[in-house]
Every structure is written in structure tokens, then in C-alpha cells.
């Protein structure tokens, strides 16, 4: 929306002021409607200046760039002299519209004021260098120098020059100046287009590589966790539980061989227990015979 307002500012301002000035009270409805637009177009530069100066420290923030970035896109906002570039740009357009409308019958004063406005604007852009890119600063100065040359040609198109041949030749000179300016601006647009295209391709490549890398990493992690080889605490507990369950349930559960082995182990343990009891009885009996000689303990099998 803000970019659209900057693009149509010159046309809408010229139409609103022209209709209000030339139509006047002849058509009240049309004049009132265009008068409202005229007031809005005059207030727009003032509101822009107030916003830029009030929020100058917040302009580089990401939220402000996403919302209002088109208002100062490509402009350095570190200094006040460069921050107010949009305001100066809008006021220059408003001034040019006022020259064309209010000095309609003053053929000599129009090129004079136009020349003074262009020189002042050239001094401002050359001193402040408001653009981030050096190429845009050069292009800005080139355009203003070309318009200053055209302003001098406009002097020769007035009654100041009586020779029509000179007027004709200088008219062609102004046309060739415009062709040169159009050529440099077209080259600039093509250069910017390919630069943005290259930047978009690089961002796409980085994003694609990022997605492929993390998708591959996710697949590896997923297969890694499925293989139950992780060393985390949860996986350790799970592995321990599975190991315990595996030891409890074997392939030969309930088989005859295992039951025979279990019975054999039980018989061996019982036999060892009986032998131990016999040894204990013999030791106790021998101890009693040596001490008293009265009691003898025998054990029949």
C-alpha cells in the first residue's frame, strides 16, 4: 500500500490540484472530491516525515521492515539527513506539480524554478548520498544532471530564443538526453533484476540443502532409534527389561530335556544336603565319645 502511494503520488497530486484550480466552482461535486484528495496528498509528506523521525531508531527492526519497509527501502537510516529522503522526494514532486499548475501562463518562470529545484535536489543527494548502493547514488546524480540540462534547454524554448532552427536542434538535444537517461535506467533495472534473481536462486539452493540435510538426518535418527542401539537411559531400561524377559522365556520352555535337567539338579542338591547332615552327625558322635564315653549315636541307613 505504501509503495503504491509513492508510485501514484505524482499523478494523483497533479490531477487533484489541477482539477481544483481550473474547475473550481464550475463543478462543485468534482471539486470537493478532488479537494479531499488534494488535502490528503499534501498531508502525506508531512505524515511520512513525522513517522520516519519518530521511529528512526526502530526502522531497522524486522517488524518495521516487514510492515513499513517499502517507505524507506534501500535508504540509509543511520542519519536524519538520509532518513528524510522520502519526505524530500515527495515534497519535490509536490513542488513540481505546483509549478506546472500555478505558473501555467508564466513560461519563463517555470524553467527557472524547475532549474532551481533540480539544483537544490542534486546538492542534497550529492551531499547525503541517501542510498545504500553506490550505483543508485550515481544514477540519482546522473538523472538530476540530465534534468538540469533539459531545464536549460527549456529556457531556449521560450521567447528568449527567436531562432526556430536553434529551438528545433535543442529540442532534439533534449530528446537524446532523455534517451541516454532511459538507457542507463533500463540497464540499472536489468542489473537489479538479475541480481535479485541470483539472490533468490542462492536462497533456494540453501533452503533446499537445509531441507535435504535435516530430512536425511531425521531418517538416520529414526532408523537409529528403531535399531535399539541407543545409549540413553530409557533405551537402557527398555533393553534391560527385554533382556530379563528373554532370559525368563527361552526356546526350550516346557521341553522334556529341561524338566529332566531340573529334576537332576534337584536330586543332586538333595543328595548334597543329606551327605552334609551325615557328616555333621558323625562329628557330633565322635565328640561325645571322647568327652564322656557314655552315649553313642548310631544312624541306620
N, C-alpha and C positions, 0 to 999 in steps of 0.2 A: 504493500500500500504506500509506504513512504517513497519507494523507488518510483512508483507510478506518479506520485505527486511531484517529484523532482523532474520527471520527464515531461509532464504536461504543464508545468508551471508557466513557461514562456507563452505557449499558445493560449492557455486559459486566461492568463493575466492580460494579454493583448486583446483578446476578444471581449473580456468583461469591461475593461477600461474604454475600449473603442465604442462599444455599444452605449455605455452610459454617457460618454462625452458627445457623441454625434447624434444619437437618437434622442436622448433627453426625455422631455415630457411628451414627445410625439406618440410614444407608445409606453404608457405607464407600467403595464404589467411586465413587458420585456425589460424595461429599465430597472424596475425593482428587483427582478430576478438576477439580472447581471450585476446590479449593485451589491447584492448579497455575496455573489461570487467575488466581486472586486474587494470587498472588505476582508473576506477570507484569504484571498491571495496576498493582501497587504499584511495581514496578521501572521501568515505562515512563516515568513523570515524571522519575525520577532519571537515567535514561539520556538522556532528552531534554535535561535541564539540562546534563549533562556534555558532550554533543555541541555544544550551542549555545555554551557558554562556551569550549570548547577550540578551536573553529573559527570564532570570531566574526569574525576578520579575513578569512576565506576565504568567508564566506557570500554576499557579493555577486558572487562569481565565477560565470561562466556554467556551468561544470561542476557546481558545487554547487547552483546554482539548478535545473538540469535534473534532478538526482538527488534533492535533499532540499528543493526549493523549497516543496513543499506543507506542510512543517513550520513555515515562517515566512512564508508568503505574505501579502503586504500589511502586514507588520510592519517597523517601522524597526529596523535592526540596528546603528545607529551607537553606541548606548549600551547598557550592560549592563542598565539598568533596563527597556528596551524589548525587548532580546533575550530575556530570560527570560519574556516574556509567555506563551508556550505552556506553560511549566512551571507558572506561576501558574494558568493556565486549567485544566490537568489536576488540580492539587492542590485547587483549589476544588471541582471535581466529585467528587473522592475524599472530600473533607470533607463534602459534602452527602450522599453515599451513606452515610457512617459515621453521620451524624446520624439519617438515616431508619432505619437498621438497628439501631444500638446503643441508641438512645433511643426505642424503639418504644412503651414504656409511660410515657414522660415527656412528656406532651402540652404542658406549659408550657415545658420546656427546649428543645424542638425549634424553635419560632418564635423564641426568644431567641437561640439560637446561629445560626440561619439569618439573623436580622437583623444580628447582629454580623459574620458572614461577608460579607454583602452590602455593609455599610458599609465594611469594610476593602477589598473589591474595588473599590468606587466611588472610594475615596480613591486607590487605586493607579492606576486607569485615568484619573482626572481629573488626577493629577499627572504621570504619564509620557506620556500620550497616545500609546499604542504604535502606532496605525495610521497608515499613510501618508496616507490620505484623511481630510479633516476630517469628512466626512459619517459615516464609520464611527465616529470618536471620539464624535460627537454621539449616534449611535444606540446605542453602548455605554453611555453615561451615561443615556440615556433608558430603556433596558431595566433598568438597575440601580435607577434611581429607582422605576420601576414595581414591581419585585420588592420593594423596601423597603416600599412602600405595601401590597403584598399581605402582607408579613410582619407589619405592624401589624394588618391585618385578621385574620390568623391568631390573634393574641392574643385577639381578641374571639370567636373560635370555641371557646375553651377554657372551663373552668368559671369563669374570671374574669368573664364576662358571663352573667347569668342570664336576661336578657330574650331570648326566642326571636325576637321581631319584629326586634329590632336585629341579631341574628345573620343573619336572613334578608335584611335590607336590605344589610348589609355584605357578605354573600355575593354579591349582585348587583353591588355596587360593585366587588368583586374581579374578577367576570366582565367588567365593562365596561373595567376597566383592562387586562385581557388582550386584549380586542378592540382597544383603541387600540394596544397594543404590536404585535399581529399586523398591524394596518393599516399602521403605519409600516415594519415589517419587510417586508411584501409590497410596498409602494411602493419600498423600497430594492432588493429583488430585481428588480423590473421595471426600475428605473432602471439597475441594473448590467447587466441583460440587454441593453437597448437600447444602452448604451454599448459593451459588448463587441461587439455586432453591428455598430455603426458602425465600431469599430476594425477588425474583421475585413473589412468592405467596403472600407475605405480601404487596408488592406494588400493586398487582392485587386486593387484598381484600380492600385496602384503596381506590383505584380508583373506584372500584365497589360501595363501601359505599358512596363515594363522589357523584357519578353519581345518585345513588338512592335517596340520600338525597336532592339533588338540583332538580331532576325531580319531587319528591313529593312536594317540596316547590313551584316549578313552577305551578303545578296543583292546589295547595291550593290558590296561589295568583290569578290564572286565575279564579277560582270559586268565589273568594272573590270580584274581580272587577266586575264579572258578576252580583253579587247579589246587586250591587249599595248601599252597606253599607259603603263605604269608607268615610273617613272624610277629604279627600283632597279638595283643592279649586275648582278644575274642577268638581269633582263629586258633590260638594255642589251647584255650579251654575246649573249643569245639573238637580239635584234633584229639585231645586227651580223652574226651567223652567217647569219641568214635573208637579210639584205641581200647578203652575199657569194655565197651560193648562188643568189640571184635574179639577180645580175649575171653569174654563170657560166652559168646556164641561161636563155636568152632564148626568146621565142616563135618566132624565125626560125632556131633552130639547125638546121644541115644544109640550109638552103634554097639554091637556085641563086644568088639575089641576093647572099647573104652570101659564098658561095665566090668569086663574081666580084669582089666588093669586096676580099676578102682577096688574090686574085691581082693585082689592080690595085695595091694597096698594096705588095705585094712587088716588082712591076716598077718602080714609082716609086722605091722605096728602092734597088734595084739600079742604076737609071739615075743617081740622085744620087751613088752611090758611084763609078761609072765616070767621071762628069764631074769629081768631086773628084780622082781619080787622074790624069786628063789635065792638069788644072791644075797638079798637083804636078810632072809630067814636064816641062811647058813651062818652069816656073820654074827647075827644076834645069838644063835645057838652056841657057837664056839666061845663067845664071850661069857655066856652064863656058865659053861662047864669049867672054865678056867677060874672063875671067881668063887663060885660056891660048890660046884660038883654035885648038887642035889637034883637039878632039873635038867632033863634032856628033852629036847624038842625034835621030833622027827616029823617028816612030811611024806606022806604016802602019795605016790603018783598013780 
